Amino acid sequence: MQSRGMFEKHGDIQVDLSEVIRSDSAGVALLVEWMNEAHRHNQEIQFLNMPAQMLGIARVSSLDQVLPLHRELPQ
């Protein structure tokens, strides 16, 4: 899994999703797994610029209330 190294670094993680073209429930499940992995490493993770399709999937399952979502990259 390529994302595994993301959690070996120190500090908080920001994942920009603005270039995601298509997604399904497996993509949202991956975000949940990344959130859990970040917490296991005592890191904060933020998901930025979630596409509308992915956000719709998250909302149907109420995961938009759990996932650390942000509309755009912080300045």
mmCIF file of the N, C-alpha and C atoms, coordinates in Angstrom:
data_MODEL
# 
_entry.id   MODEL 
# 
loop_
_atom_site.group_PDB 
_atom_site.id 
_atom_site.type_symbol 
_atom_site.label_atom_id 
_atom_site.label_alt_id 
_atom_site.label_comp_id 
_atom_site.label_asym_id 
_atom_site.label_entity_id 
_atom_site.label_seq_id 
_atom_site.pdbx_PDB_ins_code 
_atom_site.Cartn_x 
_atom_site.Cartn_y 
_atom_site.Cartn_z 
_atom_site.occupancy 
_atom_site.B_iso_or_equiv 
_atom_site.pdbx_formal_charge 
_atom_site.auth_seq_id 
_atom_site.auth_comp_id 
_atom_site.auth_asym_id 
_atom_site.auth_atom_id 
_atom_site.pdbx_PDB_model_num 
ATOM 1   N N  . MET A 1 1  ? 0.842   -1.185 0.000   1.00 0.00 ? 1  MET A N  1 
ATOM 2   C CA . MET A 1 1  ? 0.000   0.000  0.000   1.00 0.00 ? 1  MET A CA 1 
ATOM 3   C C  . MET A 1 1  ? 0.882   1.241  0.000   1.00 0.00 ? 1  MET A C  1 
ATOM 4   N N  . GLN A 1 2  ? 0.735   2.131  -0.970  1.00 0.00 ? 2  GLN A N  1 
ATOM 5   C CA . GLN A 1 2  ? 1.573   3.312  -1.097  1.00 0.00 ? 2  GLN A CA 1 
ATOM 6   C C  . GLN A 1 2  ? 1.374   4.327  0.013   1.00 0.00 ? 2  GLN A C  1 
ATOM 7   N N  . SER A 1 3  ? 0.208   4.385  0.597   1.00 0.00 ? 3  SER A N  1 
ATOM 8   C CA . SER A 1 3  ? -0.072  5.394  1.609   1.00 0.00 ? 3  SER A CA 1 
ATOM 9   C C  . SER A 1 3  ? 0.546   5.076  2.966   1.00 0.00 ? 3  SER A C  1 
ATOM 10  N N  . ARG A 1 4  ? 1.066   3.885  3.119   1.00 0.00 ? 4  ARG A N  1 
ATOM 11  C CA . ARG A 1 4  ? 1.599   3.487  4.426   1.00 0.00 ? 4  ARG A CA 1 
ATOM 12  C C  . ARG A 1 4  ? 2.682   4.446  4.924   1.00 0.00 ? 4  ARG A C  1 
ATOM 13  N N  . GLY A 1 5  ? 3.566   4.905  4.042   1.00 0.00 ? 5  GLY A N  1 
ATOM 14  C CA . GLY A 1 5  ? 4.637   5.822  4.433   1.00 0.00 ? 5  GLY A CA 1 
ATOM 15  C C  . GLY A 1 5  ? 4.121   7.177  4.896   1.00 0.00 ? 5  GLY A C  1 
ATOM 16  N N  . MET A 1 6  ? 2.920   7.519  4.525   1.00 0.00 ? 6  MET A N  1 
ATOM 17  C CA . MET A 1 6  ? 2.331   8.795  4.904   1.00 0.00 ? 6  MET A CA 1 
ATOM 18  C C  . MET A 1 6  ? 2.247   8.914  6.430   1.00 0.00 ? 6  MET A C  1 
ATOM 19  N N  . PHE A 1 7  ? 2.086   7.816  7.123   1.00 0.00 ? 7  PHE A N  1 
ATOM 20  C CA . PHE A 1 7  ? 1.900   7.842  8.568   1.00 0.00 ? 7  PHE A CA 1 
ATOM 21  C C  . PHE A 1 7  ? 3.200   7.651  9.339   1.00 0.00 ? 7  PHE A C  1 
ATOM 22  N N  . GLU A 1 8  ? 4.282   7.372  8.631   1.00 0.00 ? 8  GLU A N  1 
ATOM 23  C CA . GLU A 1 8  ? 5.571   7.202  9.293   1.00 0.00 ? 8  GLU A CA 1 
ATOM 24  C C  . GLU A 1 8  ? 6.271   8.532  9.520   1.00 0.00 ? 8  GLU A C  1 
ATOM 25  N N  . LYS A 1 9  ? 5.801   9.571  8.837   1.00 0.00 ? 9  LYS A N  1 
ATOM 26  C CA . LYS A 1 9  ? 6.365   10.901 9.013   1.00 0.00 ? 9  LYS A CA 1 
ATOM 27  C C  . LYS A 1 9  ? 5.771   11.530 10.254  1.00 0.00 ? 9  LYS A C  1 
ATOM 28  N N  . HIS A 1 10 ? 6.486   12.478 10.810  1.00 0.00 ? 10 HIS A N  1 
ATOM 29  C CA . HIS A 1 10 ? 5.990   13.169 11.995  1.00 0.00 ? 10 HIS A CA 1 
ATOM 30  C C  . HIS A 1 10 ? 5.116   14.338 11.577  1.00 0.00 ? 10 HIS A C  1 
ATOM 31  N N  . GLY A 1 11 ? 4.166   14.660 12.399  1.00 0.00 ? 11 GLY A N  1 
ATOM 32  C CA . GLY A 1 11 ? 3.319   15.814 12.144  1.00 0.00 ? 11 GLY A CA 1 
ATOM 33  C C  . GLY A 1 11 ? 1.973   15.443 11.578  1.00 0.00 ? 11 GLY A C  1 
ATOM 34  N N  . ASP A 1 12 ? 1.180   16.467 11.409  1.00 0.00 ? 12 ASP A N  1 
ATOM 35  C CA . ASP A 1 12 ? -0.178  16.291 10.922  1.00 0.00 ? 12 ASP A CA 1 
ATOM 36  C C  . ASP A 1 12 ? -0.176  16.092 9.406   1.00 0.00 ? 12 ASP A C  1 
ATOM 37  N N  . ILE A 1 13 ? -1.270  15.553 8.899   1.00 0.00 ? 13 ILE A N  1 
ATOM 38  C CA . ILE A 1 13 ? -1.373  15.190 7.487   1.00 0.00 ? 13 ILE A CA 1 
ATOM 39  C C  . ILE A 1 13 ? -2.551  15.924 6.868   1.00 0.00 ? 13 ILE A C  1 
ATOM 40  N N  . GLN A 1 14 ? -2.322  16.469 5.678   1.00 0.00 ? 14 GLN A N  1 
ATOM 41  C CA . GLN A 1 14 ? -3.397  17.062 4.893   1.00 0.00 ? 14 GLN A CA 1 
ATOM 42  C C  . GLN A 1 14 ? -3.449  16.329 3.562   1.00 0.00 ? 14 GLN A C  1 
ATOM 43  N N  . VAL A 1 15 ? -4.631  15.864 3.200   1.00 0.00 ? 15 VAL A N  1 
ATOM 44  C CA . VAL A 1 15 ? -4.828  15.136 1.953   1.00 0.00 ? 15 VAL A CA 1 
ATOM 45  C C  . VAL A 1 15 ? -5.736  15.972 1.063   1.00 0.00 ? 15 VAL A C  1 
ATOM 46  N N  . ASP A 1 16 ? -5.188  16.478 -0.044  1.00 0.00 ? 16 ASP A N  1 
ATOM 47  C CA . ASP A 1 16 ? -5.958  17.275 -0.994  1.00 0.00 ? 16 ASP A CA 1 
ATOM 48  C C  . ASP A 1 16 ? -6.619  16.336 -1.993  1.00 0.00 ? 16 ASP A C  1 
ATOM 49  N N  . LEU A 1 17 ? -7.934  16.316 -1.985  1.00 0.00 ? 17 LEU A N  1 
ATOM 50  C CA . LEU A 1 17 ? -8.700  15.410 -2.841  1.00 0.00 ? 17 LEU A CA 1 
ATOM 51  C C  . LEU A 1 17 ? -9.214  16.100 -4.106  1.00 0.00 ? 17 LEU A C  1 
ATOM 52  N N  . SER A 1 18 ? -8.729  17.293 -4.395  1.00 0.00 ? 18 SER A N  1 
ATOM 53  C CA . SER A 1 18 ? -9.277  18.085 -5.500  1.00 0.00 ? 18 SER A CA 1 
ATOM 54  C C  . SER A 1 18 ? -9.086  17.430 -6.869  1.00 0.00 ? 18 SER A C  1 
ATOM 55  N N  . GLU A 1 19 ? -8.135  16.544 -7.015  1.00 0.00 ? 19 GLU A N  1 
ATOM 56  C CA . GLU A 1 19 ? -7.914  15.911 -8.312  1.00 0.00 ? 19 GLU A CA 1 
ATOM 57  C C  . GLU A 1 19 ? -8.568  14.536 -8.443  1.00 0.00 ? 19 GLU A C  1 
ATOM 58  N N  . VAL A 1 20 ? -9.351  14.145 -7.448  1.00 0.00 ? 20 VAL A N  1 
ATOM 59  C CA . VAL A 1 20 ? -10.093 12.888 -7.536  1.00 0.00 ? 20 VAL A CA 1 
ATOM 60  C C  . VAL A 1 20 ? -11.214 13.090 -8.556  1.00 0.00 ? 20 VAL A C  1 
ATOM 61  N N  . ILE A 1 21 ? -11.224 12.250 -9.579  1.00 0.00 ? 21 ILE A N  1 
ATOM 62  C CA . ILE A 1 21 ? -12.215 12.383 -10.650 1.00 0.00 ? 21 ILE A CA 1 
ATOM 63  C C  . ILE A 1 21 ? -13.451 11.539 -10.378 1.00 0.00 ? 21 ILE A C  1 
ATOM 64  N N  . ARG A 1 22 ? -13.238 10.297 -9.945  1.00 0.00 ? 22 ARG A N  1 
ATOM 65  C CA . ARG A 1 22 ? -14.352 9.391  -9.643  1.00 0.00 ? 22 ARG A CA 1 
ATOM 66  C C  . ARG A 1 22 ? -14.087 8.720  -8.314  1.00 0.00 ? 22 ARG A C  1 
ATOM 67  N N  . SER A 1 23 ? -15.167 8.407  -7.629  1.00 0.00 ? 23 SER A N  1 
ATOM 68  C CA . SER A 1 23 ? -15.030 7.718  -6.351  1.00 0.00 ? 23 SER A CA 1 
ATOM 69  C C  . SER A 1 23 ? -16.251 6.847  -6.116  1.00 0.00 ? 23 SER A C  1 
ATOM 70  N N  . ASP A 1 24 ? -16.078 5.906  -5.215  1.00 0.00 ? 24 ASP A N  1 
ATOM 71  C CA . ASP A 1 24 ? -17.188 5.059  -4.799  1.00 0.00 ? 24 ASP A CA 1 
ATOM 72  C C  . ASP A 1 24 ? -17.048 4.829  -3.302  1.00 0.00 ? 24 ASP A C  1 
ATOM 73  N N  . SER A 1 25 ? -17.842 3.926  -2.774  1.00 0.00 ? 25 SER A N  1 
ATOM 74  C CA . SER A 1 25 ? -17.802 3.687  -1.329  1.00 0.00 ? 25 SER A CA 1 
ATOM 75  C C  . SER A 1 25 ? -16.445 3.166  -0.874  1.00 0.00 ? 25 SER A C  1 
ATOM 76  N N  . ALA A 1 26 ? -15.716 2.487  -1.749  1.00 0.00 ? 26 ALA A N  1 
ATOM 77  C CA . ALA A 1 26 ? -14.379 2.011  -1.378  1.00 0.00 ? 26 ALA A CA 1 
ATOM 78  C C  . ALA A 1 26 ? -13.429 3.188  -1.153  1.00 0.00 ? 26 ALA A C  1 
ATOM 79  N N  . GLY A 1 27 ? -13.586 4.251  -1.918  1.00 0.00 ? 27 GLY A N  1 
ATOM 80  C CA . GLY A 1 27 ? -12.765 5.442  -1.718  1.00 0.00 ? 27 GLY A CA 1 
ATOM 81  C C  . GLY A 1 27 ? -13.043 6.099  -0.380  1.00 0.00 ? 27 GLY A C  1 
ATOM 82  N N  . VAL A 1 28 ? -14.294 6.173  -0.023  1.00 0.00 ? 28 VAL A N  1 
ATOM 83  C CA . VAL A 1 28 ? -14.665 6.749  1.273   1.00 0.00 ? 28 VAL A CA 1 
ATOM 84  C C  . VAL A 1 28 ? -14.177 5.840  2.400   1.00 0.00 ? 28 VAL A C  1 
ATOM 85  N N  . ALA A 1 29 ? -14.274 4.541  2.207   1.00 0.00 ? 29 ALA A N  1 
ATOM 86  C CA . ALA A 1 29 ? -13.763 3.596  3.215   1.00 0.00 ? 29 ALA A CA 1 
ATOM 87  C C  . ALA A 1 29 ? -12.260 3.777  3.405   1.00 0.00 ? 29 ALA A C  1 
ATOM 88  N N  . LEU A 1 30 ? -11.541 4.079  2.330   1.00 0.00 ? 30 LEU A N  1 
ATOM 89  C CA . LEU A 1 30 ? -10.102 4.326  2.444   1.00 0.00 ? 30 LEU A CA 1 
ATOM 90  C C  . LEU A 1 30 ? -9.840  5.560  3.302   1.00 0.00 ? 30 LEU A C  1 
ATOM 91  N N  . LEU A 1 31 ? -10.648 6.590  3.151   1.00 0.00 ? 31 LEU A N  1 
ATOM 92  C CA . LEU A 1 31 ? -10.481 7.785  3.986   1.00 0.00 ? 31 LEU A CA 1 
ATOM 93  C C  . LEU A 1 31 ? -10.705 7.460  5.459   1.00 0.00 ? 31 LEU A C  1 
ATOM 94  N N  . VAL A 1 32 ? -11.690 6.621  5.737   1.00 0.00 ? 32 VAL A N  1 
ATOM 95  C CA . VAL A 1 32 ? -11.940 6.208  7.121   1.00 0.00 ? 32 VAL A CA 1 
ATOM 96  C C  . VAL A 1 32 ? -10.735 5.434  7.657   1.00 0.00 ? 32 VAL A C  1 
ATOM 97  N N  . GLU A 1 33 ? -10.177 4.555  6.847   1.00 0.00 ? 33 GLU A N  1 
ATOM 98  C CA . GLU A 1 33 ? -8.994  3.793  7.266   1.00 0.00 ? 33 GLU A CA 1 
ATOM 99  C C  . GLU A 1 33 ? -7.815  4.729  7.519   1.00 0.00 ? 33 GLU A C  1 
ATOM 100 N N  . TRP A 1 34 ? -7.616  5.714  6.637   1.00 0.00 ? 34 TRP A N  1 
ATOM 101 C CA . TRP A 1 34 ? -6.536  6.683  6.848   1.00 0.00 ? 34 TRP A CA 1 
ATOM 102 C C  . TRP A 1 34 ? -6.751  7.473  8.132   1.00 0.00 ? 34 TRP A C  1 
ATOM 103 N N  . MET A 1 35 ? -7.994  7.841  8.416   1.00 0.00 ? 35 MET A N  1 
ATOM 104 C CA . MET A 1 35 ? -8.290  8.566  9.645   1.00 0.00 ? 35 MET A CA 1 
ATOM 105 C C  . MET A 1 35 ? -7.935  7.710  10.859  1.00 0.00 ? 35 MET A C  1 
ATOM 106 N N  . ASN A 1 36 ? -8.321  6.445  10.827  1.00 0.00 ? 36 ASN A N  1 
ATOM 107 C CA . ASN A 1 36 ? -8.001  5.536  11.933  1.00 0.00 ? 36 ASN A CA 1 
ATOM 108 C C  . ASN A 1 36 ? -6.498  5.325  12.064  1.00 0.00 ? 36 ASN A C  1 
ATOM 109 N N  . GLU A 1 37 ? -5.819  5.189  10.938  1.00 0.00 ? 37 GLU A N  1 
ATOM 110 C CA . GLU A 1 37 ? -4.361  4.997  10.964  1.00 0.00 ? 37 GLU A CA 1 
ATOM 111 C C  . GLU A 1 37 ? -3.666  6.233  11.532  1.00 0.00 ? 37 GLU A C  1 
ATOM 112 N N  . ALA A 1 38 ? -4.122  7.412  11.160  1.00 0.00 ? 38 ALA A N  1 
ATOM 113 C CA . ALA A 1 38 ? -3.551  8.647  11.695  1.00 0.00 ? 38 ALA A CA 1 
ATOM 114 C C  . ALA A 1 38 ? -3.725  8.700  13.208  1.00 0.00 ? 38 ALA A C  1 
ATOM 115 N N  . HIS A 1 39 ? -4.902  8.334  13.682  1.00 0.00 ? 39 HIS A N  1 
ATOM 116 C CA . HIS A 1 39 ? -5.141  8.341  15.131  1.00 0.00 ? 39 HIS A CA 1 
ATOM 117 C C  . HIS A 1 39 ? -4.246  7.331  15.842  1.00 0.00 ? 39 HIS A C  1 
ATOM 118 N N  . ARG A 1 40 ? -3.997  6.173  15.210  1.00 0.00 ? 40 ARG A N  1 
ATOM 119 C CA . ARG A 1 40 ? -3.091  5.188  15.816  1.00 0.00 ? 40 ARG A CA 1 
ATOM 120 C C  . ARG A 1 40 ? -1.672  5.727  15.950  1.00 0.00 ? 40 ARG A C  1 
ATOM 121 N N  . HIS A 1 41 ? -1.303  6.652  15.043  1.00 0.00 ? 41 HIS A N  1 
ATOM 122 C CA . HIS A 1 41 ? 0.027   7.254  15.080  1.00 0.00 ? 41 HIS A CA 1 
ATOM 123 C C  . HIS A 1 41 ? 0.019   8.606  15.809  1.00 0.00 ? 41 HIS A C  1 
ATOM 124 N N  . ASN A 1 42 ? -1.074  8.898  16.512  1.00 0.00 ? 42 ASN A N  1 
ATOM 125 C CA . ASN A 1 42 ? -1.224  10.172 17.234  1.00 0.00 ? 42 ASN A CA 1 
ATOM 126 C C  . ASN A 1 42 ? -1.032  11.374 16.318  1.00 0.00 ? 42 ASN A C  1 
ATOM 127 N N  . GLN A 1 43 ? -1.603  11.280 15.126  1.00 0.00 ? 43 GLN A N  1 
ATOM 128 C CA . GLN A 1 43 ? -1.530  12.358 14.156  1.00 0.00 ? 43 GLN A CA 1 
ATOM 129 C C  . GLN A 1 43 ? -2.940  12.852 13.842  1.00 0.00 ? 43 GLN A C  1 
ATOM 130 N N  . GLU A 1 44 ? -3.019  14.104 13.456  1.00 0.00 ? 44 GLU A N  1 
ATOM 131 C CA . GLU A 1 44 ? -4.266  14.660 12.950  1.00 0.00 ? 44 GLU A CA 1 
ATOM 132 C C  . GLU A 1 44 ? -4.223  14.548 11.436  1.00 0.00 ? 44 GLU A C  1 
ATOM 133 N N  . ILE A 1 45 ? -5.363  14.289 10.821  1.00 0.00 ? 45 ILE A N  1 
ATOM 134 C CA . ILE A 1 45 ? -5.459  14.231 9.374   1.00 0.00 ? 45 ILE A CA 1 
ATOM 135 C C  . ILE A 1 45 ? -6.640  15.080 8.942   1.00 0.00 ? 45 ILE A C  1 
ATOM 136 N N  . GLN A 1 46 ? -6.474  15.784 7.836   1.00 0.00 ? 46 GLN A N  1 
ATOM 137 C CA . GLN A 1 46 ? -7.542  16.599 7.268   1.00 0.00 ? 46 GLN A CA 1 
ATOM 138 C C  . GLN A 1 46 ? -7.710  16.209 5.812   1.00 0.00 ? 46 GLN A C  1 
ATOM 139 N N  . PHE A 1 47 ? -8.946  16.106 5.381   1.00 0.00 ? 47 PHE A N  1 
ATOM 140 C CA . PHE A 1 47 ? -9.254  15.842 3.983   1.00 0.00 ? 47 PHE A CA 1 
ATOM 141 C C  . PHE A 1 47 ? -9.766  17.139 3.378   1.00 0.00 ? 47 PHE A C  1 
ATOM 142 N N  . LEU A 1 48 ? -9.049  17.628 2.392   1.00 0.00 ? 48 LEU A N  1 
ATOM 143 C CA . LEU A 1 48 ? -9.344  18.919 1.790   1.00 0.00 ? 48 LEU A CA 1 
ATOM 144 C C  . LEU A 1 48 ? -9.960  18.754 0.412   1.00 0.00 ? 48 LEU A C  1 
ATOM 145 N N  . ASN A 1 49 ? -10.869 19.656 0.075   1.00 0.00 ? 49 ASN A N  1 
ATOM 146 C CA . ASN A 1 49 ? -11.437 19.723 -1.276  1.00 0.00 ? 49 ASN A CA 1 
ATOM 147 C C  . ASN A 1 49 ? -12.069 18.416 -1.735  1.00 0.00 ? 49 ASN A C  1 
ATOM 148 N N  . MET A 1 50 ? -12.888 17.828 -0.879  1.00 0.00 ? 50 MET A N  1 
ATOM 149 C CA . MET A 1 50 ? -13.539 16.572 -1.244  1.00 0.00 ? 50 MET A CA 1 
ATOM 150 C C  . MET A 1 50 ? -14.520 16.819 -2.398  1.00 0.00 ? 50 MET A C  1 
ATOM 151 N N  . PRO A 1 51 ? -14.411 16.043 -3.474  1.00 0.00 ? 51 PRO A N  1 
ATOM 152 C CA . PRO A 1 51 ? -15.331 16.202 -4.598  1.00 0.00 ? 51 PRO A CA 1 
ATOM 153 C C  . PRO A 1 51 ? -16.779 15.907 -4.193  1.00 0.00 ? 51 PRO A C  1 
ATOM 154 N N  . ALA A 1 52 ? -17.713 16.513 -4.915  1.00 0.00 ? 52 ALA A N  1 
ATOM 155 C CA . ALA A 1 52 ? -19.137 16.391 -4.589  1.00 0.00 ? 52 ALA A CA 1 
ATOM 156 C C  . ALA A 1 52 ? -19.599 14.938 -4.568  1.00 0.00 ? 52 ALA A C  1 
ATOM 157 N N  . GLN A 1 53 ? -19.140 14.132 -5.514  1.00 0.00 ? 53 GLN A N  1 
ATOM 158 C CA . GLN A 1 53 ? -19.558 12.725 -5.572  1.00 0.00 ? 53 GLN A CA 1 
ATOM 159 C C  . GLN A 1 53 ? -19.125 11.978 -4.309  1.00 0.00 ? 53 GLN A C  1 
ATOM 160 N N  . MET A 1 54 ? -17.900 12.203 -3.889  1.00 0.00 ? 54 MET A N  1 
ATOM 161 C CA . MET A 1 54 ? -17.374 11.537 -2.702  1.00 0.00 ? 54 MET A CA 1 
ATOM 162 C C  . MET A 1 54 ? -18.089 12.053 -1.455  1.00 0.00 ? 54 MET A C  1 
ATOM 163 N N  . LEU A 1 55 ? -18.345 13.353 -1.413  1.00 0.00 ? 55 LEU A N  1 
ATOM 164 C CA . LEU A 1 55 ? -19.053 13.934 -0.273  1.00 0.00 ? 55 LEU A CA 1 
ATOM 165 C C  . LEU A 1 55 ? -20.470 13.377 -0.178  1.00 0.00 ? 55 LEU A C  1 
ATOM 166 N N  . GLY A 1 56 ? -21.112 13.172 -1.317  1.00 0.00 ? 56 GLY A N  1 
ATOM 167 C CA . GLY A 1 56 ? -22.450 12.583 -1.319  1.00 0.00 ? 56 GLY A CA 1 
ATOM 168 C C  . GLY A 1 56 ? -22.456 11.189 -0.716  1.00 0.00 ? 56 GLY A C  1 
ATOM 169 N N  . ILE A 1 57 ? -21.457 10.400 -1.059  1.00 0.00 ? 57 ILE A N  1 
ATOM 170 C CA . ILE A 1 57 ? -21.347 9.049  -0.499  1.00 0.00 ? 57 ILE A CA 1 
ATOM 171 C C  . ILE A 1 57 ? -21.131 9.128  1.011   1.00 0.00 ? 57 ILE A C  1 
ATOM 172 N N  . ALA A 1 58 ? -20.269 10.045 1.436   1.00 0.00 ? 58 ALA A N  1 
ATOM 173 C CA . ALA A 1 58 ? -19.996 10.207 2.871   1.00 0.00 ? 58 ALA A CA 1 
ATOM 174 C C  . ALA A 1 58 ? -21.255 10.653 3.616   1.00 0.00 ? 58 ALA A C  1 
ATOM 175 N N  . ARG A 1 59 ? -22.036 11.525 3.000   1.00 0.00 ? 59 ARG A N  1 
ATOM 176 C CA . ARG A 1 59 ? -23.255 12.030 3.653   1.00 0.00 ? 59 ARG A CA 1 
ATOM 177 C C  . ARG A 1 59 ? -24.303 10.939 3.821   1.00 0.00 ? 59 ARG A C  1 
ATOM 178 N N  . VAL A 1 60 ? -24.468 10.089 2.824   1.00 0.00 ? 60 VAL A N  1 
ATOM 179 C CA . VAL A 1 60 ? -25.464 9.018  2.894   1.00 0.00 ? 60 VAL A CA 1 
ATOM 180 C C  . VAL A 1 60 ? -25.228 8.132  4.108   1.00 0.00 ? 60 VAL A C  1 
ATOM 181 N N  . SER A 1 61 ? -23.965 7.902  4.431   1.00 0.00 ? 61 SER A N  1 
ATOM 182 C CA . SER A 1 61 ? -23.634 7.038  5.561   1.00 0.00 ? 61 SER A CA 1 
ATOM 183 C C  . SER A 1 61 ? -23.289 7.837  6.825   1.00 0.00 ? 61 SER A C  1 
ATOM 184 N N  . SER A 1 62 ? -23.545 9.139  6.806   1.00 0.00 ? 62 SER A N  1 
ATOM 185 C CA . SER A 1 62 ? -23.265 10.054 7.924   1.00 0.00 ? 62 SER A CA 1 
ATOM 186 C C  . SER A 1 62 ? -21.780 10.142 8.271   1.00 0.00 ? 62 SER A C  1 
ATOM 187 N N  . LEU A 1 63 ? -20.917 9.721  7.363   1.00 0.00 ? 63 LEU A N  1 
ATOM 188 C CA . LEU A 1 63 ? -19.480 9.830  7.613   1.00 0.00 ? 63 LEU A CA 1 
ATOM 189 C C  . LEU A 1 63 ? -18.982 11.262 7.482   1.00 0.00 ? 63 LEU A C  1 
ATOM 190 N N  . ASP A 1 64 ? -19.770 12.134 6.862   1.00 0.00 ? 64 ASP A N  1 
ATOM 191 C CA . ASP A 1 64 ? -19.376 13.540 6.790   1.00 0.00 ? 64 ASP A CA 1 
ATOM 192 C C  . ASP A 1 64 ? -19.344 14.170 8.185   1.00 0.00 ? 64 ASP A C  1 
ATOM 193 N N  . GLN A 1 65 ? -20.015 13.527 9.150   1.00 0.00 ? 65 GLN A N  1 
ATOM 194 C CA . GLN A 1 65 ? -19.995 13.995 10.532  1.00 0.00 ? 65 GLN A CA 1 
ATOM 195 C C  . GLN A 1 65 ? -18.766 13.502 11.294  1.00 0.00 ? 65 GLN A C  1 
ATOM 196 N N  . VAL A 1 66 ? -18.076 12.506 10.753  1.00 0.00 ? 66 VAL A N  1 
ATOM 197 C CA . VAL A 1 66 ? -16.948 11.869 11.424  1.00 0.00 ? 66 VAL A CA 1 
ATOM 198 C C  . VAL A 1 66 ? -15.613 12.241 10.776  1.00 0.00 ? 66 VAL A C  1 
ATOM 199 N N  . LEU A 1 67 ? -15.601 12.284 9.459   1.00 0.00 ? 67 LEU A N  1 
ATOM 200 C CA . LEU A 1 67 ? -14.363 12.563 8.738   1.00 0.00 ? 67 LEU A CA 1 
ATOM 201 C C  . LEU A 1 67 ? -13.963 14.030 8.915   1.00 0.00 ? 67 LEU A C  1 
ATOM 202 N N  . PRO A 1 68 ? -12.675 14.297 9.079   1.00 0.00 ? 68 PRO A N  1 
ATOM 203 C CA . PRO A 1 68 ? -12.197 15.683 9.225   1.00 0.00 ? 68 PRO A CA 1 
ATOM 204 C C  . PRO A 1 68 ? -12.124 16.362 7.861   1.00 0.00 ? 68 PRO A C  1 
ATOM 205 N N  . LEU A 1 69 ? -13.255 16.921 7.414   1.00 0.00 ? 69 LEU A N  1 
ATOM 206 C CA . LEU A 1 69 ? -13.360 17.517 6.084   1.00 0.00 ? 69 LEU A CA 1 
ATOM 207 C C  . LEU A 1 69 ? -13.174 19.022 6.141   1.00 0.00 ? 69 LEU A C  1 
ATOM 208 N N  . HIS A 1 70 ? -12.514 19.542 5.106   1.00 0.00 ? 70 HIS A N  1 
ATOM 209 C CA . HIS A 1 70 ? -12.335 20.982 4.946   1.00 0.00 ? 70 HIS A CA 1 
ATOM 210 C C  . HIS A 1 70 ? -12.576 21.307 3.484   1.00 0.00 ? 70 HIS A C  1 
ATOM 211 N N  . ARG A 1 71 ? -13.175 22.458 3.235   1.00 0.00 ? 71 ARG A N  1 
ATOM 212 C CA . ARG A 1 71 ? -13.530 22.823 1.875   1.00 0.00 ? 71 ARG A CA 1 
ATOM 213 C C  . ARG A 1 71 ? -12.320 23.106 1.001   1.00 0.00 ? 71 ARG A C  1 
ATOM 214 N N  . GLU A 1 72 ? -11.330 23.743 1.511   1.00 0.00 ? 72 GLU A N  1 
ATOM 215 C CA . GLU A 1 72 ? -10.175 24.111 0.685   1.00 0.00 ? 72 GLU A CA 1 
ATOM 216 C C  . GLU A 1 72 ? -8.908  24.108 1.508   1.00 0.00 ? 72 GLU A C  1 
ATOM 217 N N  . LEU A 1 73 ? -7.792  24.218 0.828   1.00 0.00 ? 73 LEU A N  1 
ATOM 218 C CA . LEU A 1 73 ? -6.515  24.258 1.524   1.00 0.00 ? 73 LEU A CA 1 
ATOM 219 C C  . LEU A 1 73 ? -6.447  25.475 2.421   1.00 0.00 ? 73 LEU A C  1 
ATOM 220 N N  . PRO A 1 74 ? -6.035  25.303 3.669   1.00 0.00 ? 74 PRO A N  1 
ATOM 221 C CA . PRO A 1 74 ? -5.869  26.452 4.555   1.00 0.00 ? 74 PRO A CA 1 
ATOM 222 C C  . PRO A 1 74 ? -4.757  27.368 4.046   1.00 0.00 ? 74 PRO A C  1 
ATOM 223 N N  . GLN A 1 75 ? -4.906  28.655 4.237   1.00 0.00 ? 75 GLN A N  1 
ATOM 224 C CA . GLN A 1 75 ? -3.890  29.621 3.791   1.00 0.00 ? 75 GLN A CA 1 
ATOM 225 C C  . GLN A 1 75 ? -2.742  29.673 4.762   1.00 0.00 ? 75 GLN A C  1 
# 
